[in-house]
Amino acid sequence: MANTPVAIVVGASRGIGRQIAIDLAKKGYAVVVAGKTTSVASKCSPFPPDPNSQKSTINTVVREITDSGGEALAAQLDVRDFQNIESMVDQTIRKYGRLDVLVYNSGAIWWASVQATPMKRFQLLQRVNPEGLYGTVQACLPHLYKNGEDGKRKGRIVVISPPIYRRFLRGKTAYAMGKFGMSALTMGMAIDLEREGRTEMAITSLWPAAAVESAATQNPQTNRAELRKPTIFSDAVLAIINSPTKDVNGRCVLDEDFLREHEGITDFDKYSLVPGSAPRRIMPKSFPTLRVEEEDDEGRRMDSSLLRTTKL
């Protein structure tokens, strides 16, 4: 197992996260399937369960992987609890001795106006989305940093969050605040990695260009003909992981666009959930760069971690 690459997929109980975990296992990764929902997989009947239902849990996903000859570990996780996150990472290292990839797919969803978003719901969105991501990344970093020391392994982080642009805020401000925070972490941490000379590390945000079948799209408002299979998303994750650092670090990309530009894929019909349908693109064709003319003028930088305050 020492040479087997290891990936943690947070939010892998069902939907897109499940597909990512299964496809990573098919590519030879030992996968830590992390999420809140557990079950006794041996009693699941019929098996495998509907991948977008409550019957799909971290345990059934692990069984799907191991029944196919792969290696996987179920890790119950509440991303709102940092100690729980640290315990999950420790469990990973104890079993596998290394960590190569982190995919953060965990997310809380609430689309409504500010007035229609209760404070408790807002707090949940922020704790699960940006705060959960921050804690998971921080717990994983010491182990991801070890990759690249011998020049043979690359540490990769993939965050499920969108490019930053104004239209995304419409009708879902609280949700967008959290998701934009996740994308800000991607862009900011990429700068940290560059400053520290960690040329084998990269962090990337990924978002669907067209709606993807998942647990979140199981509602009567969704037209099935406008959905793509989750395999488009897992294919994009695998492509990002295998891309050179310079092509992915700090970028916020869309699944379709990245696969077209970096993998040369031109036929996306194979990803349509309903054969023959043409799912509508829900994301803009281009995005603001967010760069300014003074990008390289840092002024006087302060590093709070170097400051020490003694309270008597």
C-alpha positions as CSV (number, residue, x, y, z in Angstrom):
1,M,0.0,0.0,0.0
2,A,3.0,2.3,0.4
3,N,3.0,3.3,-3.3
4,T,-0.7,3.5,-3.6
5,P,-1.9,7.1,-3.9
6,V,-4.5,8.2,-1.4
7,A,-7.5,10.5,-1.8
8,I,-9.9,11.9,0.7
9,V,-13.3,12.8,-0.7
10,V,-15.4,14.8,1.7
11,G,-19.1,14.7,1.0
12,A,-19.0,11.3,-0.8
13,S,-22.2,9.6,0.5
14,R,-24.1,10.2,-2.7
15,G,-24.4,12.1,-6.0
16,I,-21.3,13.8,-7.4
17,G,-19.1,13.0,-4.4
18,R,-19.9,9.3,-4.7
19,Q,-19.1,9.3,-8.4
20,I,-15.8,11.0,-7.7
21,A,-14.9,8.5,-5.0
22,I,-15.7,5.5,-7.3
23,D,-13.8,6.9,-10.3
24,L,-10.7,7.7,-8.2
25,A,-10.8,4.1,-6.9
26,K,-11.0,2.9,-10.5
27,K,-7.8,4.9,-11.2
28,G,-5.9,3.1,-8.5
29,Y,-6.5,5.4,-5.5
30,A,-7.2,4.2,-2.0
31,V,-10.2,6.4,-1.2
32,V,-11.3,7.7,2.2
33,V,-15.1,8.1,1.7
34,A,-16.0,10.8,4.2
35,G,-19.5,12.1,5.1
36,K,-22.2,12.2,7.8
37,T,-24.5,9.4,6.6
38,T,-23.7,5.9,7.7
39,S,-25.5,2.5,7.4
40,V,-24.9,-1.2,7.6
41,A,-23.9,-1.8,4.0
42,S,-24.3,-5.6,4.2
43,K,-28.0,-5.1,4.8
44,C,-28.6,-2.8,1.9
45,S,-31.0,-4.4,-0.5
46,P,-31.2,-3.9,-3.4
47,F,-27.6,-3.1,-3.9
48,P,-26.2,-0.8,-5.0
49,P,-28.8,1.7,-3.8
50,D,-30.0,4.7,-5.8
51,P,-26.8,6.9,-5.7
52,N,-28.9,10.0,-5.1
53,S,-31.1,8.6,-2.2
54,Q,-30.7,8.5,1.5
55,K,-29.9,4.8,1.2
56,S,-26.5,5.7,-0.4
57,T,-24.1,6.2,2.5
58,I,-20.3,6.3,3.0
59,N,-20.6,2.6,3.9
60,T,-22.5,1.6,0.7
61,V,-20.0,3.6,-1.4
62,V,-17.1,1.8,0.3
63,R,-18.8,-1.5,-0.5
64,E,-19.3,-0.5,-4.1
65,I,-15.6,0.2,-4.3
66,T,-14.3,-2.9,-2.5
67,D,-16.8,-5.2,-4.3
68,S,-15.1,-4.0,-7.5
69,G,-11.6,-4.8,-6.2
70,G,-10.7,-1.3,-5.0
71,E,-9.5,0.0,-1.7
72,A,-11.6,2.3,0.5
73,L,-12.2,3.4,4.0
74,A,-15.4,4.9,5.4
75,A,-14.9,7.9,7.7
76,Q,-17.9,9.5,9.4
77,L,-17.4,13.2,9.4
78,D,-19.1,16.4,10.6
79,V,-17.1,19.2,9.0
80,R,-18.5,21.7,11.6
81,D,-16.3,19.9,14.2
82,F,-12.6,20.6,13.7
83,Q,-11.6,17.9,16.1
84,N,-13.7,15.4,14.0
85,I,-11.8,16.6,10.9
86,E,-8.4,16.1,12.5
87,S,-9.5,12.7,13.7
88,M,-10.5,11.7,10.1
89,V,-7.2,12.8,8.7
90,D,-5.3,11.0,11.5
91,Q,-7.3,7.9,10.7
92,T,-6.3,8.2,7.0
93,I,-2.6,8.5,7.8
94,R,-2.6,5.7,10.3
95,K,-4.1,3.3,7.7
96,Y,-2.4,4.5,4.6
97,G,0.6,6.5,5.7
98,R,0.2,9.2,3.1
99,L,-2.2,11.7,1.5
100,D,-2.1,12.8,-2.1
101,V,-5.5,14.3,-3.0
102,L,-8.3,16.1,-1.1
103,V,-11.7,16.7,-2.8
104,Y,-14.0,18.9,-0.8
105,N,-17.6,18.3,-2.0
106,S,-19.4,18.8,1.2
107,G,-22.0,21.6,1.0
108,A,-25.1,23.0,2.5
109,I,-27.7,24.5,0.1
110,W,-30.3,27.2,0.7
111,W,-31.4,29.4,-2.2
112,A,-33.5,32.4,-1.1
113,S,-33.4,36.1,-0.5
114,V,-31.7,37.6,2.5
115,Q,-35.0,38.3,4.1
116,A,-36.1,34.6,3.6
117,T,-32.8,33.2,5.0
118,P,-33.0,32.7,8.8
119,M,-29.9,33.4,10.8
120,K,-29.5,29.8,11.8
121,R,-29.7,28.7,8.1
122,F,-27.1,31.4,7.2
123,Q,-24.8,30.1,10.0
124,L,-25.1,26.5,8.8
125,L,-24.2,27.6,5.2
126,Q,-21.0,29.3,6.4
127,R,-20.0,26.5,8.8
128,V,-20.4,23.7,6.3
129,N,-19.1,25.5,3.2
130,P,-16.2,27.9,3.8
131,E,-15.5,27.0,7.4
132,G,-15.6,23.3,6.8
133,L,-13.4,23.6,3.8
134,Y,-10.9,25.8,5.7
135,G,-10.6,23.3,8.6
136,T,-10.3,20.3,6.3
137,V,-7.6,22.0,4.2
138,Q,-5.6,23.0,7.3
139,A,-5.8,19.5,8.8
140,C,-4.6,17.9,5.5
141,L,-1.9,20.4,4.6
142,P,1.0,18.9,6.6
143,H,0.5,15.6,4.9
144,L,-0.1,17.1,1.4
145,Y,3.1,19.2,1.8
146,K,5.1,16.0,2.3
147,N,4.3,15.2,-1.3
148,G,6.8,16.7,-3.7
149,E,9.7,16.5,-1.2
150,D,11.1,13.6,-3.3
151,G,9.9,15.2,-6.6
152,K,7.7,12.2,-7.4
153,R,4.3,12.9,-5.8
154,K,2.0,15.9,-6.2
155,G,-0.4,17.2,-3.6
156,R,-3.7,18.3,-5.1
157,I,-6.8,19.9,-3.6
158,V,-10.1,20.3,-5.6
159,V,-12.8,22.5,-4.1
160,I,-16.4,22.4,-5.4
161,S,-17.0,26.1,-5.7
162,P,-17.7,28.5,-8.6
163,P,-15.9,31.4,-10.4
164,I,-16.7,34.7,-8.7
165,Y,-19.1,36.9,-10.6
166,R,-22.1,39.1,-9.8
167,R,-25.0,37.1,-11.4
168,F,-24.3,34.1,-9.1
169,L,-25.6,36.2,-6.1
170,R,-29.0,36.5,-7.6
171,G,-31.7,35.0,-5.3
172,K,-29.1,33.1,-3.1
173,T,-26.9,35.7,-1.4
174,A,-26.2,33.7,1.7
175,Y,-25.3,30.6,-0.3
176,A,-23.1,32.6,-2.7
177,M,-21.3,34.3,0.2
178,G,-20.1,30.9,1.4
179,K,-19.3,29.5,-2.0
180,F,-17.4,32.7,-3.0
181,G,-15.5,32.3,0.3
182,M,-14.4,28.8,-0.8
183,S,-13.2,30.2,-4.2
184,A,-11.4,33.0,-2.3
185,L,-9.5,30.3,-0.3
186,T,-8.5,28.6,-3.6
187,M,-7.1,31.8,-5.1
188,G,-5.5,33.0,-1.9
189,M,-3.9,29.7,-1.0
190,A,-2.5,29.3,-4.5
191,I,-0.6,32.5,-3.9
192,D,0.8,31.1,-0.6
193,L,1.9,28.0,-2.4
194,E,3.7,30.0,-5.1
195,R,5.4,32.2,-2.5
196,E,6.6,29.2,-0.6
197,G,8.0,27.6,-3.7
198,R,5.7,24.5,-3.5
199,T,5.8,23.7,-7.2
200,E,4.3,20.3,-6.8
201,M,1.2,21.5,-4.9
202,A,-2.0,22.9,-6.5
203,I,-5.5,23.9,-5.4
204,T,-8.3,24.3,-7.9
205,S,-12.0,25.2,-7.7
206,L,-14.4,23.3,-10.0
207,W,-18.0,24.0,-10.9
208,P,-20.5,22.5,-13.4
209,A,-21.2,24.4,-16.7
210,A,-24.6,22.6,-17.0
211,A,-26.6,21.1,-14.1
212,V,-25.4,17.7,-13.0
213,E,-27.6,14.9,-11.6
214,S,-27.0,14.8,-7.9
215,A,-28.9,14.6,-4.6
216,A,-29.5,18.3,-4.9
217,T,-31.4,17.9,-8.2
218,Q,-33.9,15.3,-7.0
219,N,-36.9,17.6,-7.0
220,P,-40.0,18.2,-9.2
221,Q,-38.6,21.6,-10.4
222,T,-35.8,19.9,-12.2
223,N,-36.2,18.9,-15.9
224,R,-34.2,15.7,-16.3
225,A,-33.4,16.5,-19.9
226,E,-31.4,19.5,-18.6
227,L,-29.1,17.4,-16.5
228,R,-25.7,15.8,-17.2
229,K,-24.3,12.6,-15.7
230,P,-22.0,13.1,-12.7
231,T,-19.2,11.3,-14.7
232,I,-18.5,14.7,-16.4
233,F,-17.6,16.1,-13.0
234,S,-15.4,13.2,-11.9
235,D,-13.7,13.2,-15.3
236,A,-12.9,16.9,-14.7
237,V,-11.6,16.1,-11.2
238,L,-9.2,13.4,-12.6
239,A,-8.0,15.7,-15.3
240,I,-7.2,18.5,-12.8
241,I,-5.4,16.1,-10.5
242,N,-3.2,14.9,-13.5
243,S,-2.5,18.4,-14.9
244,P,0.7,20.4,-14.4
245,T,0.6,22.8,-11.4
246,K,0.8,25.9,-13.6
247,D,-2.4,24.9,-15.5
248,V,-4.6,24.5,-12.4
249,N,-3.2,26.2,-9.3
250,G,-5.5,29.0,-8.1
251,R,-7.9,28.6,-11.0
252,C,-11.7,28.5,-10.7
253,V,-12.8,26.4,-13.7
254,L,-15.9,24.7,-15.2
255,D,-16.1,21.0,-15.9
256,E,-17.0,21.3,-19.6
257,D,-14.6,24.1,-20.4
258,F,-11.6,22.4,-18.6
259,L,-12.2,19.1,-20.4
260,R,-12.5,20.8,-23.7
261,E,-9.4,23.0,-23.3
262,H,-7.1,20.6,-21.5
263,E,-8.3,17.1,-22.5
264,G,-9.4,17.9,-26.1
265,I,-13.0,16.6,-25.5
266,T,-15.5,17.9,-28.0
267,D,-18.3,15.4,-27.7
268,F,-20.3,16.1,-24.6
269,D,-23.4,14.2,-25.7
270,K,-22.2,11.1,-23.9
271,Y,-22.7,13.0,-20.6
272,S,-26.4,13.8,-21.2
273,L,-28.6,12.2,-18.6
274,V,-31.4,11.8,-21.1
275,P,-30.0,10.4,-24.4
276,G,-30.3,12.9,-27.2
277,S,-31.0,15.9,-25.0
278,A,-28.9,19.0,-24.9
279,P,-28.6,20.3,-21.3
280,R,-28.7,24.0,-21.1
281,R,-25.5,25.8,-20.0
282,I,-26.2,27.6,-16.8
283,M,-22.9,29.4,-16.4
284,P,-21.5,32.4,-18.4
285,K,-19.2,31.8,-21.3
286,S,-16.4,34.0,-19.7
287,F,-15.7,35.5,-16.3
288,P,-13.9,38.6,-14.9
289,T,-10.3,37.9,-14.1
290,L,-10.4,39.9,-10.8
291,R,-6.8,41.1,-11.5
292,V,-5.9,44.8,-11.3
293,E,-3.0,46.8,-12.8
294,E,-1.4,47.0,-9.4
295,E,-1.5,43.2,-8.9
296,D,2.2,42.9,-8.1
297,D,2.4,46.0,-5.8
298,E,2.0,44.4,-2.4
299,G,2.9,47.5,-0.4
300,R,3.9,46.8,3.2
301,R,2.8,43.3,4.0
302,M,2.1,42.3,7.6
303,D,2.3,38.7,8.8
304,S,0.2,38.3,11.9
305,S,1.7,34.9,12.6
306,L,5.0,36.6,13.3
307,L,3.5,39.0,15.8
308,R,3.5,38.1,19.4
309,T,1.2,39.7,22.0
310,T,1.8,39.0,25.7
311,K,-1.2,39.6,28.0
312,L,-0.3,40.1,31.6
